[in-house]
Amino acid sequence: MADLTSARVDAWLWAVRIYKTRSAATTACRAGHVRVNGERVKAAQSVRPDDEIRVRIEGFDRIVIVRKIIVKRVGAPVAATCLTDLTPPPPPREERALVPMRDRGTGRPTKRDRRDIDRLRDQMFGTHEE
């Protein structure tokens, strides 16, 4: 079987197990969550070896480099050889929990609570827009 030189980005993402289904990969491309070499792409865009693909999954970017082109879904060990994962490790659990937590059953925030929450957001993220 001859080596392929290019493949559709949605088929490749599905084949290397980044998405569970090809339709999920296609939907992500339509939504603008997939970038190849820094540019948003449609599902039919071709990918070639050494292309950088950034995929936005659950709020975090996954960065992979294409090493080998495949279009059929293969086992996980084989799929791992087809890409190089450059995704940085996720932030520590403490940093991910940036949302102020309220005790369960305390009801809606009061006006004072709301102002405190807004003040905290301003300190963390800059000015608060209403």
N, C-alpha and C positions, 0 to 999 in steps of 0.2 A: 504494500500500500504506500503510495507516494505521500510525502509530507506536504501538508497544506501550507500555503503562504499567508492566507488571511481567512477570517471568519467573521460572521456577524457578531457584534458585541453582545447582544442578548443571548445568543446561542453559546458563546464562549463562557459568559458569566454563569449560565446554567450548568454547562459541562464541567466546570471546575468547582462546582458546588458552593458558589457564593450566594445563589438564590436556589430555593427548593424547586421552583417551577420556572419554565421558560416564560410563561405569561407574567409571572412576578417580575422577572428581569425586564420584559418589554414594558410593563407598567412603570417601573422605576426609570427607564429611559424616557418615557413620555413625560413623566413628572419632573424631569431635569435633575435627577439624583445621580446620574452617571456622567462622568467626564473622562474623555480620553485625551491625554496630553494637554490638559487644562481647558478643553472646550466641551461644552455640553453636546451630547450626541443623540441621534435617533437610534432606534433599535437596529436598523439595517446598516449602520456604520460599520465599516471593516476595521478589524484590529489586526495588527501584525506583531511579530516578536519585537521586544524591547519597547512597546508602547506602555505608558503609565496610565492606569485606570484608577480613578477615585470614585468610590461608591458610597453614598450616604445611606447608612443603615441604622435605624433606631437612634438618630440624632448624632451619630459619630461617623467620621470618614474612615473608610477602609481603603488603604493605598496598596495596589498590587502592580507588579511589572509582569507583562506577558513574556513567558519564556518559550512556550510551545503552543501551537495552535491545535485545538481539538474541537470537534462539534458534537460528538457523542458523549453522553454522560458516562464517566468511568468511576472506578473505586476511589476512595479518598486518598490512599497512598499514591496512586498514579496521578490524580488531580493535583496533589501537592507539588509534583515535579514540574507542572506546567506553569507555575507562577512563582514569583518571589514576593512575599508579604512584607511590606515596609511600614505597616500600620504601627504607630506608636502605642505603647501600652496604655490602657485606660487610666484615668486619674484615680488616685486613692479614693476609697469610699467616702471619706470625710469631705473631700472636695466636690464629689458628685451631689451630695445632699445640700445644695445651696438654698433650697426652698425652706423657708422657716416652717417648722412643724408646730402645729397646735395640738393640744391635748384633745383626745376624742371626747365628744359630748359637750364641749364648751360652747357650741353654737356659733353663730356668725360673729365675725370680729366687730368690736365696738369702734367708734370713731377714733378713739385714742389708739387702739390696736392697729387700725388701718394706717394712721399716720406713722406709727412706729415701723410698720412693714415698708411703707414708702421710703422712709428715711434710710432703712437698711438697704433697700434696693439701690437708692442713690449712691450710697457709700460703696457698694459692690460693683455696680454696673454703670455708673455715671448718672446723668440727669434722668429723672423719671418723667415719662410722657403720659399725659392723661388723655 
